């Protein structure tokens, strides 16, 4: 009998895993649900398990993996920054992810955050709730078609966002060292280097995975290249943006606002970016739709089934990938 341990995080649905595994795996499969909020809990809960299905708060460290006999670790998301992929490979453990289950949702959420900030929707709503009725409550607002929007990274989500933004006639530029200019041009986007992205862009959407190279890449120097009407949107990972640098830029009025679906600490405790009039924060919900949640669980379960059946899973993460 194979044993699969699922995180108790609500986005992971045990019933879907039971259904898919019963259909695809010949041997009996036991499903266990556990709190996996620490490396110690991972090591304890996954002892004797064949598969581990994780959430964003599951630290799958080298130390935890060393004491386990896992065959596969599934990351129920796009990114794998909570998993030591190299250590997993050393232990003979396959790591998988679900790279495309919420592409449309996250892109739409990022564009929604951008326009909510650009159009000062939070300020206008607050004005009306307070009994006012003034267009000046959200000023200044600049015309979108006269702006340049920069995309930090140009993977599937940024590409979908570019498609959604195309109808607004803004200029689109992107920085991604792993994507060539011709590929970006197919989406109406001009390839630029990192400094030029922030020099040219009026607004920046952050889509980069969290790696050693991207941690706090949006720092004081990058933000200083923007102007006072600029908006920064982050739907990737909180630590890609330097919290202190962003807070300082907002405090000084160096940029107009920020739309954030991710923070350095989630859920936040005393985060200075939460509760500001010039910032919209959503609870890492950009991925969510009912359809995306179903796709996430079915894809994750299919990867577990593939490994248990001795097959290569669709979402396998290459431990030698350049972006890790």
N, C-alpha and C positions, 0 to 999 in steps of 0.2 A: 504493500500500500504506500502511495506517495502522500506526503504531507505538504500542504501549502499554507503559509502563514500570511494573513492579510493585515495591513494596518487598519486600525479602527477609525481612521480619518473618514468623515462622511462621504467624500467623493468616491470612495472605493465601495463597490456594491457586492457583498458576498453572494447574493442570489444569482447575479449574472455570472460570477466565477463558477459557481456550482453547475449552472446550466451548461456553460460552454465546455467545462472540463468533463462533465458527464458525457457530452456528445463526442468529444474528440480524443479522449484518453481511454485506452482499453482497461488499464488497471484501476482499481478503486482509488479514489482521491479523498483525503480528509482535509477539510477546510477549518482552519483555526483563525480567530480574530483576536488581535492583541494591540495594546498600546505600545507603540514603537518610538517613543519620544526621546530616547537616549541610546547611546551605544551599548550601555549595560542592558537595557531592555531588549535591544535587538539580539544580543548574544544569548540572553535568557529565553526569549520567546521563540527564537529560530533554532534552538538546539534540537538536532535530529530532523529538521525540516529539509525538504528538497527544494522548495521555492519560497521566496520572500517577496511580497508585494508592498512597496513603500510609498510614502507620501513625502511632501516637502520637508516635514519636520523629522524625518527618519535619518539619523546619521549612521551610514553604513561605512564604518572606519576599518582600517587594516586590522586593528586589534579585535574588533568584533568578528570580522571574517575569519580570522586565524583559528578560532575555536569552533567553527561551523563546518558542516558537510553539505553546503548548499550547491545546487546545480545551476540555479538562475536567480538573479535579483531583478525584479521589474520595477522601474521607476514610473509611477502613474503620472506622467507629465512629459513635457518636451525636454527639459533640462535634466542633467545628472550631477549637478554640483554637490549634492549631498552624499554621493557615493564615491568611494576611492576606487575608480575604475581600474587603475593599474594594479592595486592590491588584489582586486577581484580576479583579474587575469592571472596573476601569480598563483592564486589559489585554485585556478581552473574553473572559476565561476563565470558564467555568461551574464552580462548586464544588458538589459533591454530598456527601451523607452518607447513612448508613443508620440512620434514627432509631428503628426498632422491632425490630431483629433480635434483641435480647437483653433486652427489657423484662421478661419473666417471670424470666429468670435473675438479673438484677441486683436486682430486687425481692426474690426469694427469698434471695439472698446477703445483702442488707442485713438482712432479718429474721433470718437465721441468725446473723449477727454480733451483732445486738442480743441475742438470747436466749442465745447463748454467753457474752456478757459478763454479762448479768443473772443467769444461773444459775451464774456462776463456774466454767464448765466447764474452763477452763485450770488454775485453782487446784486443782480436784478431781482432774483427771488427774495433775497434778504430785504431789499428795498420795499417790495410790495408787502411782505409779511409785517414789516415795521410800520406799515400805513402810508408809505410814500408812493410816488408815481412819477419818478424822474428818470429820463433817459440818461442823464449825466451820472447816475450812480455807477454805471459800468464803464465810463470813459477813462482813457481813450481806447477806441477800437479801430483797428486798421482793416482795410479791405483784404480778404483772403487772396483774391486773384492777383494782387500786387505783391505777394510775398513769395519767399523761397522757403521751402520746407526740407529740412535735412533728416535723413534716415541713418541712424547709427547701427550698422549691420544690414545686410540685405539677404536674409534668409526668406523662407516661405511666408512668414507673417508680415515682414516688411514689404514683400512683393505684393501681397494682397492689399496692404494698406495703400501702396502706390496706385494700385488699380482703383481703389475706392476714391483716392484723392484726385485722380486724373480729371474728373469732371469739374473740378473747381478752378482749373486754369492756373494754379500756382506752379512755379518752377520747382522741380524735385531734384535733389542731389543726395548722394549716398556715399558713405565710407564703409568699405569692407575689403580687407586685403585678400580675401579668398574668392572674390567674384570679379570677373573682368569687365571692362567698360562696355563691350558689345552686349554682354548678357544684361547689364543694367539698362542699356539703351532700348532693349526690347520692351521695357516697361515705361519708357519715356523718362528715364532717370539718368542724370549725368554722374559719372564716377569722379570723386574728388578725394584728396587725402584728408587726414584727420583734422589738421588745423584749418584747412580750407572749408571743411564742413561747417565749422563753427563761425568762421569769418563770413561765409556767404549766407548761411541760413538765418532766417528771421525766427524760425521755430524748429525745435529738434525733437524727433521721436526716437527713443532708445529701445532697440530690439536685440541687443547683443547678449549672447550667453555669458554666464559668469565663469570666467577663467582667471588664472593668475595674471594674464595680460590685460583683461578688461576690468579687473577690480578697481573701483574708484577712478576709472578712466575719464569720467566726466567730473573734472576737478575744478579748482579755482581758475587755472589758466584757460581751460576750455570755456567755462561760463563767462569769463571776462571778455571773450570774443563776441558774445551776444550783445544785443542792445536792450534798452529799457522796455521795449514792446514785445520782447521775446517770451515764448512759452516753451517749457521743457516737459515732455511726456515720457514716463517710464513704465513699460509693461513687460520688462524682461526680468531682472532681478534687482532687488534694492541696492546691494553693494556695488553695482556697476556705477552708480552715482554717489559721489562723496556727499553725505548728508550735511556735514558742516558747511561745505562749500555752497551747496544749494540754499541752505538756510541763510547764510550770509548774503548771498546774491539777492534773495527775496527781501531780507531785512533792509538792505541798502537801496532797494528799488532799482537794482541793476537789471532785473528782468521783471516781466509782467506777472508771471504766475507759473504754476506747475500742476500737472495732472498725473497722479501716481496711483498705480494699482499694486505696487510692490514697495516694501520698505526694508531697511537693513535688519530690523527685528520685527518678526511677525508672530502673534499680534504685537502691536507696539506698546511700549511702556515709556511714557514721558518723551515721545518723539517730538522734537520741536516743529516738525512739518505738519503735524496733525492739528486741526482746529484753526488754521490760519484762514483769513478771508481770501487770500490770493492763491490758495491751494485746494485742490479737490483730491481726496484720497478715497479709494475704494478698496475693499478687503480681499485683495488677490482674487478677484472674481472675474477677471477678463476672460478666463477660459470657459466660463459657465454658460451652457444652455442645456436643456434636457437631452438634446441630440448629442452634444459633445460628451456629456457624462456617459451616455450609453456606449458611444464609440470608444471612449477611454477604457471602460471596463471590458468590453468585448475584445479589443485589441490586446490589452494586457493579458487576459485569460488565454487568448490564442497563442501568445508567445510562451506562456507557461506550458501549454499543451504541446507546443512544438518541441520544447526542450525535453519534456518528459517522454516524448515519442522518439527522441534521438535525432530530431530535425533542427535545422537552422531557423531561429525565429526571425520574423520580419523586422522587428525593431532592434535587432542586435546593435550594440554600440561597439565600434572598433576602438580598442584600447590605444591604438596608435594614431587616432584621428588628430589632425592638426588643430582643431578647435577646442580640444579638451585642455 
